[in-house]
Amino acid sequence: MSKGRPSPKGPNTALRHLFQYGWGELGSRGPLVLCELFIMRFLSPAEYGLWALFQIAVNYNNFSHLGIIAALAIREPKALGVEDYHAARRTRNTAAAGILTVTLAIALAIVFLHLTGRLNFDEFPRHLFILFIGLVFAQQGLIYAQTLLQNHLRFSELSKGKLFYALCFLTGVLVIVPVLGLQGAILSWLLAFACTTFFYAARNGFLIPQPRFDLAEIKALLAIGFPLFVFGVVKLGLLSFDKIAVAIALGKTHVGYYNVSAA
């Protein structure tokens, strides 16, 4: 086996992995719930409505890689399972190149639409768009790192990072949001994404991407991942339709009241 992937064999392996993954997932829930409660407390109804809409945009960014990360979670473990480490590395590096390309294209599109006046909202001044672009990159970096840790069976590391992320976010909410309001909530989220990605990379060197574009591999990744991307976007659209409808019909303040009741 490779140094980056411990042996999956053993009588108690599945239970051990379940425990290693579960403690971080469950342990991070409490701080994240507190984050939302404190944000609700510190923001006005109108700001909280904007926060709810911002969360929808960030949730859509989970799928902005066009399914490449979903395919990475399938193709790399398959290669590692047969000890084809060259193929695993090629998949990992090609996925990094694809994610970086798509994310950069999205960031440039946001900048272009904003500067040309096609993406201007009075409620979102320019500095919030800049924070959103930073969040787009940081979120994709974190998802990439978490996927690789999962592929390499580093569930304990994955859990440590989940807890670290939740505590970073909670710290930012308590320190920054009372001072900066909505901008502080977005900044806290961005810092939590970025700090957790660096936390993972500092402890697991193989997570540092080495982007290399391989046309055949990117086609294989998209063939697997793009249908999953479409399904994810449609599902999220159905889940977020109510808040979008309230925003269009009644405005951001009512989204804030609605989001409180939905929470």
C-alpha positions as CSV (number, residue, x, y, z in Angstrom):
1,M,0.0,0.0,0.0
2,S,1.1,3.6,-0.4
3,K,2.2,5.8,2.4
4,G,-0.8,8.0,1.9
5,R,-3.4,5.2,2.2
6,P,-3.5,2.8,5.2
7,S,-4.6,-0.8,4.6
8,P,-8.4,-1.1,4.5
9,K,-8.2,-4.7,5.7
10,G,-8.9,-5.9,9.3
11,P,-11.8,-7.2,11.3
12,N,-12.7,-3.9,12.9
13,T,-11.7,-1.5,10.1
14,A,-15.3,-0.5,9.1
15,L,-16.3,0.3,12.7
16,R,-13.0,2.2,13.3
17,H,-13.5,4.3,10.2
18,L,-17.1,4.9,11.1
19,F,-16.1,6.1,14.6
20,Q,-13.2,8.2,13.2
21,Y,-15.5,10.0,10.8
22,G,-18.5,10.2,13.1
23,W,-16.9,12.0,16.1
24,G,-15.8,14.9,13.9
25,E,-19.2,15.1,12.1
26,L,-21.2,15.0,15.3
27,G,-18.7,17.1,17.3
28,S,-18.8,19.9,14.7
29,R,-22.6,20.2,14.7
30,G,-22.8,21.9,18.1
31,P,-20.5,24.8,17.2
32,L,-22.1,25.2,13.8
33,V,-25.6,25.5,15.4
34,L,-24.2,28.1,17.8
35,C,-22.8,30.0,14.8
36,E,-26.2,30.3,13.2
37,L,-27.8,31.3,16.5
38,F,-25.3,34.0,17.2
39,I,-25.5,35.3,13.6
40,M,-29.2,35.4,14.0
41,R,-28.7,37.4,17.2
42,F,-26.2,39.9,15.8
43,L,-27.8,40.7,12.5
44,S,-31.0,42.7,11.8
45,P,-33.8,40.8,10.0
46,A,-32.9,42.5,6.7
47,E,-29.2,41.5,7.1
48,Y,-30.2,38.0,8.2
49,G,-32.3,37.7,5.0
50,L,-29.3,38.6,2.9
51,W,-27.2,36.1,4.9
52,A,-29.8,33.4,4.0
53,L,-29.6,34.3,0.3
54,F,-25.8,34.4,0.5
55,Q,-25.9,30.9,2.0
56,I,-27.9,29.7,-1.0
57,A,-25.2,31.1,-3.4
58,V,-22.4,29.4,-1.4
59,N,-24.4,26.1,-1.4
60,Y,-24.6,26.3,-5.2
61,N,-20.8,26.8,-5.2
62,N,-20.6,23.3,-3.8
63,F,-21.4,22.1,-7.3
64,S,-19.4,24.6,-9.3
65,H,-16.7,22.1,-10.1
66,L,-19.2,20.5,-12.6
67,G,-19.0,17.1,-10.8
68,I,-15.2,16.8,-11.0
69,I,-14.8,16.3,-7.3
70,A,-17.6,13.7,-7.2
71,A,-15.8,11.8,-9.9
72,L,-12.5,12.2,-8.1
73,A,-14.1,10.4,-5.1
74,I,-14.8,7.5,-7.4
75,R,-11.8,7.2,-9.7
76,E,-9.0,7.8,-7.3
77,P,-10.1,5.1,-4.7
78,K,-10.6,2.7,-7.6
79,A,-7.0,3.3,-8.7
80,L,-5.6,3.1,-5.1
81,G,-7.5,-0.2,-4.6
82,V,-5.5,-1.9,-7.4
83,E,-2.3,-0.1,-6.3
84,D,-2.1,1.9,-9.5
85,Y,-0.6,4.9,-7.8
86,H,0.4,6.6,-11.1
87,A,-3.2,6.6,-12.2
88,A,-4.4,7.8,-8.8
89,R,-1.9,10.7,-9.0
90,R,-2.9,11.6,-12.6
91,T,-6.6,11.7,-11.5
92,R,-5.8,13.8,-8.5
93,N,-3.7,16.3,-10.4
94,T,-6.1,16.5,-13.4
95,A,-9.0,17.1,-11.0
96,A,-7.0,19.9,-9.3
97,A,-6.4,21.5,-12.7
98,G,-10.1,21.2,-13.7
99,I,-11.4,22.6,-10.4
100,L,-8.9,25.5,-10.6
101,T,-9.9,26.3,-14.2
102,V,-13.7,26.2,-13.5
103,T,-13.3,28.3,-10.3
104,L,-11.2,30.9,-12.0
105,A,-13.7,31.1,-14.8
106,I,-16.5,31.7,-12.3
107,A,-14.6,34.3,-10.5
108,L,-13.8,36.2,-13.7
109,A,-17.4,36.0,-14.8
110,I,-18.6,37.5,-11.5
111,V,-16.0,40.3,-11.8
112,F,-17.0,41.0,-15.4
113,L,-20.8,41.0,-14.7
114,H,-20.3,43.2,-11.7
115,L,-18.1,45.7,-13.4
116,T,-20.4,45.9,-16.4
117,G,-23.4,46.5,-14.2
118,R,-25.2,43.3,-14.9
119,L,-24.7,41.9,-11.4
120,N,-25.3,44.8,-9.2
121,F,-27.4,44.8,-6.1
122,D,-27.7,47.7,-3.7
123,E,-27.7,45.3,-0.8
124,F,-24.3,43.8,-1.9
125,P,-21.6,46.5,-2.1
126,R,-18.4,45.7,-4.0
127,H,-16.4,44.5,-1.0
128,L,-19.0,41.7,-0.4
129,F,-18.5,40.5,-4.0
130,I,-14.8,40.4,-3.4
131,L,-15.4,38.4,-0.2
132,F,-17.6,36.0,-2.2
133,I,-14.9,35.5,-4.8
134,G,-12.4,34.6,-2.1
135,L,-15.0,32.3,-0.6
136,V,-15.5,30.5,-3.9
137,F,-11.8,29.6,-4.1
138,A,-11.5,28.7,-0.4
139,Q,-14.6,26.5,-0.5
140,Q,-13.4,24.5,-3.5
141,G,-10.0,24.1,-1.9
142,L,-11.5,22.7,1.3
143,I,-13.8,20.3,-0.6
144,Y,-10.8,19.1,-2.7
145,A,-8.8,18.4,0.5
146,Q,-11.6,16.6,2.3
147,T,-12.3,14.4,-0.7
148,L,-8.6,13.4,-0.9
149,L,-8.5,12.6,2.8
150,Q,-11.6,10.4,2.4
151,N,-10.1,8.7,-0.7
152,H,-7.0,7.9,1.4
153,L,-8.9,6.7,4.4
154,R,-7.7,9.5,6.6
155,F,-11.0,9.7,8.5
156,S,-9.4,10.8,11.7
157,E,-7.7,13.7,10.0
158,L,-10.9,14.5,8.3
159,S,-12.7,14.7,11.6
160,K,-10.1,16.9,13.2
161,G,-10.5,19.3,10.4
162,K,-14.2,19.3,10.6
163,L,-14.0,20.2,14.3
164,F,-11.3,22.8,13.6
165,Y,-13.5,24.4,10.9
166,A,-16.5,24.6,13.2
167,L,-14.4,26.2,16.0
168,C,-12.8,28.7,13.6
169,F,-16.2,29.7,12.3
170,L,-17.6,30.1,15.8
171,T,-14.6,32.2,16.9
172,G,-15.0,34.5,13.9
173,V,-18.7,34.8,14.5
174,L,-18.2,35.8,18.2
175,V,-15.3,38.2,17.5
176,I,-16.0,39.7,14.0
177,V,-19.7,39.7,13.5
178,P,-20.6,42.0,16.4
179,V,-18.3,44.6,14.9
180,L,-18.8,44.1,11.1
181,G,-22.3,42.7,10.9
182,L,-23.1,40.8,7.7
183,Q,-19.6,41.5,6.3
184,G,-18.2,39.9,9.4
185,A,-20.3,36.8,9.0
186,I,-19.1,36.3,5.4
187,L,-15.5,37.1,6.4
188,S,-15.7,34.6,9.3
189,W,-16.9,31.9,6.9
190,L,-14.2,32.7,4.4
191,L,-11.5,32.5,7.1
192,A,-12.9,29.2,8.4
193,F,-12.7,27.7,4.9
194,A,-9.2,29.0,4.3
195,C,-7.7,28.1,7.7
196,T,-9.1,24.6,7.6
197,T,-7.7,24.0,4.2
198,F,-4.3,25.1,5.4
199,F,-4.7,23.0,8.5
200,Y,-5.3,19.9,6.4
201,A,-2.4,20.7,4.0
202,A,0.1,21.4,6.8
203,R,-0.6,18.0,8.3
204,N,-1.0,16.0,5.1
205,G,1.5,17.0,2.4
206,F,-0.1,14.9,-0.4
207,L,-3.1,17.3,-0.3
208,I,-1.0,20.1,-1.8
209,P,-2.2,20.1,-5.5
210,Q,0.0,19.8,-8.5
211,P,-2.4,20.7,-11.3
212,R,-1.7,19.0,-14.6
213,F,-4.3,19.0,-17.4
214,D,-4.9,15.6,-19.0
215,L,-7.6,15.7,-21.6
216,A,-8.5,12.0,-21.5
217,E,-8.7,12.1,-17.7
218,I,-10.8,15.2,-17.6
219,K,-13.2,13.6,-20.0
220,A,-13.4,10.6,-17.8
221,L,-14.0,12.7,-14.7
222,L,-16.8,14.7,-16.4
223,A,-18.4,11.6,-17.8
224,I,-18.9,10.4,-14.2
225,G,-19.4,13.6,-12.4
226,F,-21.5,15.8,-14.7
227,P,-24.7,13.8,-14.3
228,L,-24.2,14.0,-10.5
229,F,-23.6,17.7,-10.8
230,V,-27.0,18.2,-12.6
231,F,-28.8,16.1,-10.0
232,G,-27.2,18.1,-7.2
233,V,-28.1,21.5,-8.7
234,V,-31.7,20.4,-9.4
235,K,-32.1,19.0,-5.8
236,L,-30.6,22.2,-4.3
237,G,-32.9,24.3,-6.5
238,L,-35.9,22.5,-5.1
239,L,-34.7,22.9,-1.5
240,S,-34.0,26.7,-1.9
241,F,-36.9,27.6,-4.1
242,D,-39.0,28.8,-1.2
243,K,-36.4,31.4,0.1
244,I,-35.8,32.6,-3.4
245,A,-39.5,33.0,-4.0
246,V,-39.9,34.9,-0.7
247,A,-37.0,37.2,-1.7
248,I,-38.6,38.0,-5.0
249,A,-42.1,38.5,-3.8
250,L,-41.6,40.1,-0.4
251,G,-38.0,41.3,-0.1
252,K,-34.9,40.5,2.0
253,T,-36.4,41.3,5.4
254,H,-39.1,38.7,5.0
255,V,-36.5,36.2,4.0
256,G,-34.9,36.9,7.4
257,Y,-38.1,36.2,9.2
258,Y,-38.8,33.2,7.1
259,N,-35.3,31.8,7.7
260,V,-35.7,32.2,11.5
261,S,-38.9,30.1,11.4
262,A,-37.3,27.5,9.0
263,A,-34.2,27.2,11.3
